[in-house]
Amino acid sequence: MITIKKLFKNIKHKTLNLSPEFVISGIAVDSRAVKKGDLFIAVKGYEADGHTFIRDAVRRGAACVCATRLIDGLSGGKTILVKDTSLILPELAARFYGKPSRRLKFAGVTGTNGKTTTTHLAYEIFKASGRSPALLGSIKHRIRQSVIGSSHTTPGPVKLHSLLKDMSGRGCKYVIMEVSSHALKQSRVSGISYNVAALTNITGDHLDYHLTMSDYIDSKKHLFRSLKSDSAAILNRDDKYYDRFKKSTKAKVLSYGIRNKADFTARHIEADINGTRFFLDMPGGTINIRTPLIGRHNVYNVLAAAAISYAEGIKADVIQEAVGRLFCVPGRLESVDMGQRFKIFIDYAHTHDALKNILTELRNLSGGELVVVFGCGGNRDRTKRAKMGRIASEIADHVILTNDNPRKEDPGRILKEIEAGLGRGFKSYEKIPDRSKAIEKSLKNRNASDIVVIAGKGHEDYQIIGDNRFPFNDKEAVRKAFKEDV
């Protein structure tokens, strides 16, 4: 609980029908989550304007409202008027929960692909070193023994600071977190001071939101501009935007790479269907890495996690041992074993670069046919659809196009836009909109040396069609297909 006076101290505001000593018991930005006694903060977002839900929030028990304008006909409304609710929201959330970030250390990971695996690797290393880490990410949040479901790569400020308070209260010392471009552009993580921040890579994504690559890149750079001089910036030496990010930060830069000489370099890489081995040259020596994770893209993820850990003083032998313990990240080249002779992998790859990475790696490991099932999300970046079609037809032997989360778009149009990118003359494909049927078809009549990849949704346990959200999970669809005698 906190008074309006304390919550809005040094923030320019105007109160209506409210005493400065008025006490609120909670804060909310979603009217559906409002509890009696809460302050409802009306924020104009990308898809919806919170001001349109003020009446609903009041009906649900909101004690007062913070908004940028008055709502006509809201009788007796206790209101706090500010210029921009979105700009002050992170500070309000931090104050309400007692500024928990001050009691924690942070390692942030941003980039187009690889954030989830890199943070999981770093989390395992920090845990092995006794650093008492917590994990914030797109699949789940980990606080000690508790696992909390996640709906966003980076939570909004209210949820974020609530989680941070819980982490601090339960003795966590570090937070390993994914930091999305949306979160950076929307200032969701404003006020958090990072000890170390890492960039995985930059390829095209979320252009439905950012509109231009320039804006997308600039949003990512904000994380590195925020670093202090005694912090560390972990940058991919093989990424074409390396120099731009290096110039954007005053932090100490540690580089990693495979093609170019870096502070953390992988050499003599060997991979098979069961994992990857390589030598990791790092400051102070070389360690031998053996990881169950498959593929060159995962080598980059290991390098990034190792550099993050080294920057925080974790020893090489701890890094080496902990990396070998992470067998799988849910939905990231996750193997599904139903006793079948051939291999099945589920992967979250939903960008053209991610799809290229996993198909290229598995192409090199497949002695038979490589089959890929995928679609593209509706009401999202349309520029990658044809690119993903082209990549699939260039690398895979057979392609099945299906629904991802079509949302409010015509699923048929989405499939046509992917189909338009298929290589000229490529005939080994089919369109099966029903994702369950597409998965079932991909598993039929497979030989022992074949590999089936089901891409795009990974760990997700839902499918969005129109305004409806249906339970759906690729792994469960595979299991169901085998139960029905694929």
C-alpha positions as CSV (number, residue, x, y, z in Angstrom):
1,M,0.0,0.0,0.0
2,I,1.2,3.5,-0.8
3,T,-0.1,7.1,-0.8
4,I,-0.6,9.1,-4.0
5,K,1.8,11.7,-2.6
6,K,4.6,9.2,-2.3
7,L,3.8,7.3,-5.5
8,F,3.8,10.5,-7.6
9,K,6.6,12.4,-5.9
10,N,8.5,14.6,-8.4
11,I,6.2,13.4,-11.2
12,K,4.2,16.3,-12.7
13,H,0.6,15.5,-12.2
14,K,-2.8,17.0,-11.3
15,T,-5.3,15.3,-8.9
16,L,-9.1,15.5,-9.2
17,N,-11.3,14.5,-6.2
18,L,-8.2,13.0,-4.5
19,S,-6.3,13.8,-1.4
20,P,-2.5,13.4,-1.6
21,E,-2.7,11.0,1.4
22,F,-5.2,8.8,-0.5
23,V,-3.9,5.2,-0.2
24,I,-4.0,2.6,-3.0
25,S,-3.5,-1.1,-2.4
26,G,-2.4,-2.1,-5.9
27,I,-1.8,-1.0,-9.5
28,A,-3.0,-2.4,-12.7
29,V,-2.9,-1.6,-16.5
30,D,-5.4,-4.3,-17.5
31,S,-8.9,-3.6,-16.4
32,R,-9.6,-7.4,-16.2
33,A,-6.9,-7.6,-13.5
34,V,-8.2,-4.8,-11.3
35,K,-8.9,-5.5,-7.7
36,K,-10.8,-3.3,-5.2
37,G,-8.6,-0.5,-4.0
38,D,-6.3,-0.5,-7.1
39,L,-5.0,2.4,-9.1
40,F,-5.8,1.8,-12.7
41,I,-3.3,3.3,-15.1
42,A,-4.7,3.9,-18.6
43,V,-1.9,3.3,-21.1
44,K,-2.3,3.7,-24.9
45,G,-0.7,0.7,-26.4
46,Y,0.1,-0.6,-29.9
47,E,-3.3,-2.4,-30.3
48,A,-5.5,-0.9,-27.6
49,D,-6.0,2.3,-25.6
50,G,-6.4,1.8,-21.9
51,H,-8.5,4.9,-21.7
52,T,-11.4,3.0,-23.3
53,F,-11.3,0.5,-20.4
54,I,-11.5,3.1,-17.5
55,R,-15.2,2.5,-16.9
56,D,-14.7,-1.2,-16.8
57,A,-11.8,-0.8,-14.3
58,V,-14.0,1.4,-12.0
59,R,-16.8,-1.1,-12.2
60,R,-14.3,-3.8,-11.0
61,G,-13.3,-1.8,-8.0
62,A,-10.5,0.6,-9.1
63,A,-10.2,3.3,-6.3
64,C,-8.8,5.8,-8.7
65,V,-7.5,6.3,-12.2
66,C,-4.3,7.7,-13.7
67,A,-4.9,9.0,-17.3
68,T,-3.9,11.5,-19.8
69,R,-7.4,12.9,-20.2
70,L,-10.7,13.1,-18.5
71,I,-13.4,10.5,-19.5
72,D,-16.8,12.1,-20.0
73,G,-19.6,11.0,-17.7
74,L,-17.3,9.2,-15.2
75,S,-19.2,10.5,-12.1
76,G,-17.2,11.2,-9.0
77,G,-14.1,9.8,-10.6
78,K,-10.9,10.1,-8.5
79,T,-8.4,10.9,-11.2
80,I,-4.7,11.7,-11.6
81,L,-3.9,13.4,-14.8
82,V,-0.4,13.2,-16.4
83,K,1.1,14.0,-19.8
84,D,2.1,10.4,-20.7
85,T,1.1,7.4,-18.7
86,S,3.4,5.0,-20.6
87,L,6.5,7.1,-19.8
88,I,5.9,7.1,-16.0
89,L,4.5,3.6,-15.7
90,P,7.9,1.9,-15.1
91,E,8.7,4.3,-12.3
92,L,5.3,4.0,-10.8
93,A,5.6,0.2,-10.8
94,A,9.1,0.3,-9.3
95,R,8.0,2.6,-6.5
96,F,4.9,0.6,-5.7
97,Y,6.9,-2.6,-5.3
98,G,9.7,-0.9,-3.3
99,K,12.3,-0.6,-6.1
100,P,13.3,-4.3,-6.0
101,S,15.8,-3.9,-8.9
102,R,18.1,-2.1,-6.6
103,R,18.6,-5.3,-4.6
104,L,19.4,-7.4,-7.6
105,K,22.0,-7.7,-10.4
106,F,21.0,-8.1,-14.0
107,A,22.2,-9.9,-17.1
108,G,20.1,-9.0,-20.1
109,V,20.0,-10.8,-23.5
110,T,18.6,-9.2,-26.6
111,G,18.7,-10.1,-30.3
112,T,16.5,-11.6,-33.0
113,N,17.2,-15.3,-32.4
114,G,18.8,-17.3,-29.6
115,K,17.7,-15.2,-26.6
116,T,15.8,-18.1,-24.9
117,T,18.6,-20.7,-25.2
118,T,21.3,-18.2,-24.2
119,T,19.5,-17.2,-21.1
120,H,18.8,-20.8,-20.2
121,L,22.5,-21.6,-20.6
122,A,23.5,-18.6,-18.5
123,Y,21.0,-19.5,-15.8
124,E,22.5,-23.0,-15.5
125,I,26.0,-21.6,-15.3
126,F,25.0,-19.0,-12.7
127,K,23.2,-21.6,-10.7
128,A,26.2,-24.0,-10.8
129,S,28.4,-21.1,-9.5
130,G,26.1,-20.5,-6.5
131,R,25.0,-17.1,-7.7
132,S,21.3,-17.7,-6.8
133,P,19.9,-16.6,-10.2
134,A,16.3,-16.1,-11.3
135,L,15.2,-16.4,-14.9
136,L,12.8,-14.2,-16.9
137,G,11.9,-15.2,-20.4
138,S,9.5,-16.1,-23.2
139,I,8.9,-19.7,-22.1
140,K,8.8,-19.3,-18.3
141,H,10.1,-17.5,-15.3
142,R,12.1,-19.3,-12.6
143,I,12.3,-18.1,-9.0
144,R,14.1,-20.7,-6.8
145,Q,12.0,-23.9,-7.2
146,S,9.0,-22.1,-8.6
147,V,8.2,-22.0,-12.3
148,I,5.8,-19.4,-13.5
149,G,4.2,-19.3,-17.0
150,S,5.1,-16.4,-19.3
151,S,3.0,-14.6,-21.9
152,H,5.6,-12.1,-23.1
153,T,9.3,-12.3,-23.8
154,T,9.8,-9.4,-21.4
155,P,6.9,-8.6,-19.0
156,G,5.3,-5.2,-18.7
157,P,6.5,-3.0,-15.9
158,V,3.8,-3.9,-13.4
159,K,4.3,-7.6,-13.8
160,L,8.1,-7.2,-14.1
161,H,8.5,-5.3,-10.8
162,S,6.1,-7.7,-9.0
163,L,8.3,-10.6,-10.1
164,L,11.4,-8.7,-9.1
165,K,10.0,-8.1,-5.6
166,D,9.3,-11.8,-5.3
167,M,12.8,-12.7,-6.5
168,S,14.5,-10.4,-4.1
169,G,12.3,-11.5,-1.2
170,R,13.2,-15.1,-1.9
171,G,16.9,-14.6,-1.9
172,C,17.7,-14.4,-5.6
173,K,20.8,-12.3,-6.3
174,Y,20.9,-12.2,-10.1
175,V,18.2,-12.0,-12.8
176,I,19.0,-13.5,-16.2
177,M,16.4,-12.1,-18.6
178,E,15.4,-11.9,-22.2
179,V,14.9,-8.3,-23.3
180,S,12.8,-7.8,-26.4
181,S,12.8,-4.9,-28.9
182,H,9.2,-4.2,-27.9
183,A,10.2,-3.9,-24.2
184,L,13.1,-1.6,-25.1
185,K,11.1,0.7,-27.4
186,Q,8.2,0.8,-24.8
187,S,10.6,1.5,-21.9
188,R,9.3,-1.5,-20.0
189,V,12.8,-2.0,-18.5
190,S,13.5,1.6,-17.8
191,G,15.3,2.1,-14.6
192,I,16.9,-1.3,-14.5
193,S,20.7,-1.2,-14.3
194,Y,22.4,-4.1,-16.1
195,N,25.7,-5.5,-15.0
196,V,26.0,-7.2,-18.4
197,A,24.1,-7.2,-21.6
198,A,24.5,-9.5,-24.6
199,L,23.4,-9.3,-28.2
200,T,22.8,-12.6,-30.0
201,N,22.3,-11.4,-33.6
202,I,20.2,-9.1,-35.8
203,T,18.0,-10.2,-38.6
204,G,14.6,-8.9,-39.8
205,D,11.7,-9.4,-37.4
206,H,8.8,-7.6,-35.9
207,L,8.7,-5.1,-38.8
208,D,4.9,-5.0,-38.4
209,Y,5.7,-3.1,-35.2
210,H,9.0,-1.3,-35.9
211,L,8.2,-0.7,-39.6
212,T,11.9,-0.3,-40.5
213,M,15.1,-2.2,-39.7
214,S,16.6,1.1,-38.5
215,D,14.0,1.4,-35.8
216,Y,14.3,-2.2,-34.9
217,I,18.1,-1.9,-34.5
218,D,17.9,1.4,-32.6
219,S,15.5,-0.2,-30.1
220,K,18.0,-3.0,-29.5
221,K,20.8,-0.5,-29.1
222,H,19.0,1.3,-26.3
223,L,20.0,-1.6,-24.0
224,F,23.7,-1.0,-24.7
225,R,23.4,2.8,-24.5
226,S,22.1,2.3,-21.0
227,L,25.1,0.4,-19.8
228,K,27.5,2.1,-17.4
229,S,31.3,2.1,-18.0
230,D,31.8,-0.6,-15.4
231,S,29.3,-2.9,-17.1
232,A,30.1,-5.4,-19.8
233,A,28.6,-5.6,-23.4
234,I,28.8,-9.0,-25.0
235,L,28.6,-8.7,-28.8
236,N,28.6,-11.2,-31.7
237,R,31.8,-10.5,-33.7
238,D,30.3,-12.4,-36.7
239,D,27.1,-10.2,-36.8
240,K,27.2,-7.5,-39.5
241,Y,26.0,-4.9,-37.0
242,Y,28.8,-5.6,-34.5
243,D,30.5,-2.3,-35.1
244,R,27.3,-0.3,-34.7
245,F,26.6,-1.8,-31.3
246,K,30.2,-1.5,-30.2
247,K,30.0,2.3,-30.9
248,S,26.7,2.6,-29.1
249,T,28.1,1.7,-25.6
250,K,30.5,3.0,-23.1
251,A,30.7,-0.4,-21.4
252,K,33.6,-2.8,-21.7
253,V,33.1,-4.9,-24.8
254,L,33.7,-8.7,-24.9
255,S,33.3,-10.3,-28.3
256,Y,32.4,-13.8,-29.3
257,G,32.4,-15.6,-32.7
258,I,33.3,-18.5,-34.9
259,R,34.4,-16.9,-38.3
260,N,36.2,-13.9,-36.8
261,K,38.8,-13.9,-34.0
262,A,37.1,-12.8,-30.8
263,D,37.5,-12.9,-27.0
264,F,35.5,-16.1,-27.0
265,T,36.0,-18.2,-30.1
266,A,34.8,-21.7,-31.1
267,R,37.0,-23.9,-33.1
268,H,37.1,-27.5,-34.3
269,I,33.3,-27.8,-34.2
270,E,32.0,-31.3,-34.5
271,A,28.3,-32.1,-34.5
272,D,25.9,-35.0,-34.9
273,I,22.3,-35.7,-34.1
274,N,23.1,-36.2,-30.4
275,G,25.0,-32.9,-29.7
276,T,27.9,-30.7,-30.5
277,R,31.6,-30.6,-29.4
278,F,34.1,-27.8,-29.8
279,F,37.1,-26.0,-28.3
280,L,36.3,-22.6,-26.7
281,D,39.2,-20.2,-26.6
282,M,38.6,-17.6,-23.9
283,P,40.6,-15.2,-21.8
284,G,43.0,-17.2,-19.7
285,G,42.8,-20.5,-21.7
286,T,40.8,-23.0,-23.6
287,I,38.1,-25.4,-22.5
288,N,36.5,-28.4,-24.2
289,I,32.8,-27.9,-24.6
290,R,30.4,-30.9,-25.0
291,T,26.8,-29.9,-25.2
292,P,23.6,-31.9,-26.1
293,L,22.4,-28.9,-28.0
294,I,22.6,-29.3,-31.8
295,G,23.8,-26.9,-34.4
296,R,26.1,-24.0,-35.1
297,H,23.5,-21.5,-33.9
298,N,23.7,-23.2,-30.5
299,V,27.5,-22.8,-30.6
300,Y,26.9,-19.0,-30.7
301,N,24.4,-19.3,-27.8
302,V,27.0,-21.2,-25.7
303,L,29.7,-18.6,-26.5
304,A,27.4,-15.7,-25.5
305,A,26.4,-17.5,-22.3
306,A,30.1,-18.2,-21.5
307,A,31.0,-14.6,-22.1
308,I,28.2,-13.3,-19.8
309,S,29.3,-15.7,-17.1
310,Y,33.0,-14.8,-17.4
311,A,32.1,-11.1,-17.2
312,E,30.5,-11.8,-13.8
313,G,33.6,-13.6,-12.6
314,I,32.5,-17.2,-13.1
315,K,35.4,-19.7,-13.6
316,A,36.0,-21.6,-16.8
317,D,35.5,-25.1,-15.2
318,V,32.1,-24.1,-13.9
319,I,31.1,-22.9,-17.4
320,Q,32.3,-26.1,-19.0
321,E,30.5,-28.4,-16.6
322,A,27.2,-26.4,-16.5
323,V,26.9,-26.1,-20.3
324,G,27.0,-29.9,-20.6
325,R,24.0,-30.2,-18.3
326,L,21.4,-28.4,-20.3
327,F,19.9,-31.1,-22.5
328,C,17.0,-29.2,-24.0
329,V,15.2,-25.9,-24.0
330,P,11.5,-26.5,-24.6
331,G,10.5,-25.9,-28.2
332,R,14.1,-25.2,-29.3
333,L,15.2,-28.1,-31.5
334,E,13.4,-30.3,-29.0
335,S,13.5,-33.9,-29.9
336,V,10.3,-35.9,-29.6
337,D,10.7,-39.6,-29.0
338,M,7.7,-41.8,-29.5
339,G,9.7,-44.9,-30.2
340,Q,9.8,-44.1,-33.9
341,R,12.8,-44.9,-36.1
342,F,13.2,-41.4,-37.5
343,K,13.9,-38.1,-35.8
344,I,11.3,-35.5,-35.0
345,F,12.2,-32.0,-33.8
346,I,10.0,-29.1,-32.7
347,D,11.4,-25.6,-32.9
348,Y,10.2,-22.1,-32.4
349,A,11.9,-20.8,-35.6
350,H,9.5,-18.1,-36.8
351,T,11.9,-15.9,-38.7
352,H,13.6,-16.7,-42.0
353,D,17.1,-16.6,-40.4
354,A,16.1,-19.0,-37.6
355,L,14.4,-21.4,-40.1
356,K,17.5,-21.3,-42.3
357,N,19.8,-22.1,-39.3
358,I,17.9,-25.2,-38.1
359,L,17.2,-26.6,-41.6
360,T,20.8,-26.1,-42.6
361,E,22.1,-27.9,-39.5
362,L,19.6,-30.8,-39.8
363,R,20.3,-31.1,-43.6
364,N,23.9,-31.8,-42.8
365,L,22.9,-34.4,-40.2
366,S,20.2,-36.2,-42.3
367,G,20.9,-39.2,-44.3
368,G,17.4,-39.3,-45.7
369,E,14.6,-36.9,-46.4
370,L,14.3,-33.6,-44.5
371,V,10.6,-32.6,-44.1
372,V,9.5,-29.3,-42.6
373,V,6.0,-28.2,-41.4
374,F,5.5,-24.5,-40.8
375,G,3.3,-21.4,-41.3
376,C,3.5,-17.7,-40.4
377,G,1.6,-15.7,-37.8
378,G,-1.3,-13.5,-38.9
379,N,-1.3,-9.7,-38.2
380,R,2.5,-9.8,-37.9
381,D,5.5,-9.1,-40.1
382,R,4.5,-10.1,-43.7
383,T,7.9,-9.4,-45.2
384,K,9.3,-12.7,-43.9
385,R,6.7,-15.0,-45.3
386,A,8.0,-15.4,-48.9
387,K,11.6,-15.5,-47.5
388,M,10.7,-18.4,-45.2
389,G,9.1,-20.2,-48.2
390,R,12.2,-19.7,-50.3
391,I,14.5,-21.0,-47.6
392,A,12.3,-24.1,-46.9
393,S,12.2,-25.0,-50.6
394,E,16.0,-24.5,-51.0
395,I,17.0,-26.8,-48.0
396,A,14.2,-29.2,-47.3
397,D,13.1,-32.2,-49.4
398,H,9.4,-31.8,-48.7
399,V,7.5,-28.8,-47.3
400,I,4.1,-28.8,-45.7
401,L,2.6,-25.3,-45.3
402,T,0.0,-24.9,-42.5
403,N,-1.5,-22.5,-40.0
404,D,0.6,-21.0,-37.3
405,N,-1.5,-18.4,-35.4
406,P,-3.5,-16.8,-38.2
407,R,-5.2,-14.4,-35.8
408,K,-7.6,-12.2,-37.7
409,E,-6.0,-12.7,-41.1
410,D,-7.3,-15.0,-43.8
411,P,-5.3,-18.2,-43.3
412,G,-5.5,-18.9,-47.1
413,R,-3.8,-15.5,-47.9
414,I,-1.0,-16.2,-45.4
415,L,-0.3,-19.6,-47.1
416,K,-0.3,-18.0,-50.5
417,E,2.2,-15.4,-49.4
418,I,4.5,-18.2,-48.2
419,E,3.9,-20.2,-51.3
420,A,4.9,-17.3,-53.5
421,G,8.5,-17.6,-52.1
422,L,8.9,-21.3,-52.9
423,G,11.6,-21.8,-55.4
424,R,10.6,-21.9,-59.0
425,G,10.0,-25.4,-60.1
426,F,9.8,-26.7,-56.5
427,K,6.9,-29.1,-56.5
428,S,7.4,-31.2,-53.4
429,Y,5.0,-29.3,-51.1
430,E,1.5,-29.3,-50.0
431,K,-0.9,-26.9,-48.1
432,I,-2.8,-28.4,-45.2
433,P,-4.3,-25.5,-43.1
434,D,-5.3,-27.7,-40.2
435,R,-2.1,-27.9,-38.2
436,S,-2.9,-31.2,-36.5
437,K,-3.5,-32.9,-39.9
438,A,-0.4,-31.3,-41.3
439,I,1.7,-32.7,-38.5
440,E,0.1,-36.1,-38.8
441,K,0.8,-36.1,-42.6
442,S,4.4,-35.3,-42.0
443,L,4.9,-38.4,-39.9
444,K,3.5,-40.9,-42.3
445,N,5.6,-43.4,-44.2
446,R,8.9,-42.0,-42.9
447,N,12.2,-44.0,-43.2
448,A,14.7,-44.5,-40.4
449,S,17.1,-41.8,-41.7
450,D,14.5,-39.1,-42.2
451,I,14.1,-36.0,-40.1
452,V,10.8,-34.1,-39.6
453,V,10.9,-30.5,-38.3
454,I,7.8,-28.8,-37.0
455,A,8.6,-25.1,-36.8
456,G,7.1,-21.8,-35.7
457,K,5.3,-22.5,-32.5
458,G,7.8,-24.3,-30.3
459,H,6.8,-24.3,-26.7
460,E,3.4,-22.5,-27.3
461,D,0.4,-24.3,-25.9
462,Y,-2.3,-22.4,-27.9
463,Q,-3.4,-21.4,-31.4
464,I,-5.1,-18.1,-32.1
465,I,-7.7,-18.2,-34.9
466,G,-9.8,-15.1,-35.2
467,D,-10.6,-13.8,-31.8
468,N,-10.4,-17.2,-30.2
469,R,-7.5,-18.8,-28.4
470,F,-7.6,-22.6,-28.6
471,P,-5.4,-25.1,-26.7
472,F,-2.8,-26.5,-29.0
473,N,0.7,-27.8,-28.6
474,D,2.9,-29.3,-31.4
475,K,4.4,-32.0,-29.1
476,E,0.9,-33.1,-28.1
477,A,-0.2,-33.2,-31.7
478,V,2.7,-35.5,-32.4
479,R,1.8,-37.8,-29.5
480,K,-1.8,-37.8,-30.6
481,A,-0.8,-38.8,-34.2
482,F,1.2,-41.7,-32.9
483,K,-1.6,-42.9,-30.6
484,E,-3.8,-42.9,-33.7
485,D,-1.3,-45.2,-35.4
486,V,0.7,-43.0,-37.8
